[in-house]
Amino acid sequence: MKKIPLLLLLFQVVCFGQQVDNVSIDSKIMGEKRELLVYTPFGYGEATDNTFDVFYVFDSQNRDAFDLAHSLLAYQETGGKSFIVVGIVSENRNKDMLPAQQTAAYREKWGENAGNADRFMAFLCNEAMPYLAAHYRVGGTRIAVGHSNSAAFVLYTLMKDQGLFNDYIAISPNFANDEYALAKQFEAFDYSKLLQRKFVYVSHAAEETIQGWEIWKTGRERFYAFAGQSEALKKKLDVVVKSYPNEGHWSTYLPSLQNGLREYFAYEERVANDYSSETYSVTITVVVPDKDDVVFLTGNQPELGNWDPGKIQLIRKSDFVRELTLKLHSPALFKFTKGSWATEGSVKGFQGNIKIDTEETQRFAFEVLRWNG
């Protein structure tokens, strides 16, 4: 068998396959160096005009949790999208994740290993995310994934900084800490502050069977009861609750994450097909790579052909420009083809579906870089 030099093998993995970068940020906010793991998916290096939405995986000092997350994403029905996955490493996870404790018993329990959650949020918002935006082609959607105390942290961020993450996967969050502080915060929160609807997946295992953890069940059931009854919450949050009674606190991570991702992408698909009844006029212009290209538009509503790739044809305006004016519902999701799914176009600046969700703009311009097939 012919031997291939190791250096060549490594070069091929970096250039053509997935890649994980170890990033160190000298954080002024945290007063220390902080480590991030950044996974870029297959094709990232070649798709230089595309952006990629980001999953943030907390507790990635446990490398297995980070690797599992980006591996499971590769097997989801994502509508053709790939994602950057950022692993947030915490050497003292409780100090990062837990807010200041309000009760004397819990201040004594945690001591200095708590109270840093707001500062940690500031690090993410003002240092980590700007760094990633400057060095990677990150998209506008950020999904947080946490387990145990980091799951409680990502839910805490929902109420403290509504713009930090778009959606949340919280695996066995600790609702019991500090005399049910997190559940109480959900009960007291003003949900009118949320400008966009959010997806929240919450799971639990059989934590109450662990000695000393019996109050975890009380805490989560308090949250579940409120989430099921509060009309204010339901207007702004799509909460999915899953139970894994045959799993332990640690073994639940795999099935919970797998199903959390599945539920998230099912939610995304529902949102894509839940458009307004009103229509508004839109002119779509696209620059094509070849003057002979015949271009079709296909998308999530009858005006876009209900995903029939050869139904809605654009008009030839010049050698390299095609255009169409039509009435659309919001949000509109669509793709360009040459008449079949085998000839789907790769559009500059987009990955997966193109989305129009504003009625204030009437003209949109795109560029097809290449056609499949």
Buried (B, 14 or more C-beta within 10 A) or exposed (E): EEEEEEEEEEEEEEEEEBBBEEBEBEBEBBEEEBBBBBBBBEBBEEBEBBBBBBBBBBBBBBEEBBBBBBEBBEEBEBBEBBBBBBBBBBEEBBBBBBBBBEEEEBBEEBEEBBBBBBBBBBBBBEBBBEBBEEEBBBBEBBBBBBBBBBBBBBBBBBBBBBEBBBBBBBBBBBBBBBBBBBBBBBBEBEBEEBEEBBBBBBBBBBBBEEEEBEBBBEBBBBBBEBBEEBEEBEEBBBBBBBBBEEBBBEEBBBBBBBBBBBBBBBBBBEBBEEBBEEBBEBEBBBBBEEEEBBBBBBBBBEBBBEBBBBBBBBEBEEEBBBBBEBEBBBBBBBBBBBBEBEBBBBBEEBBBBBBBEEBEEEEBEBBBBEBEE
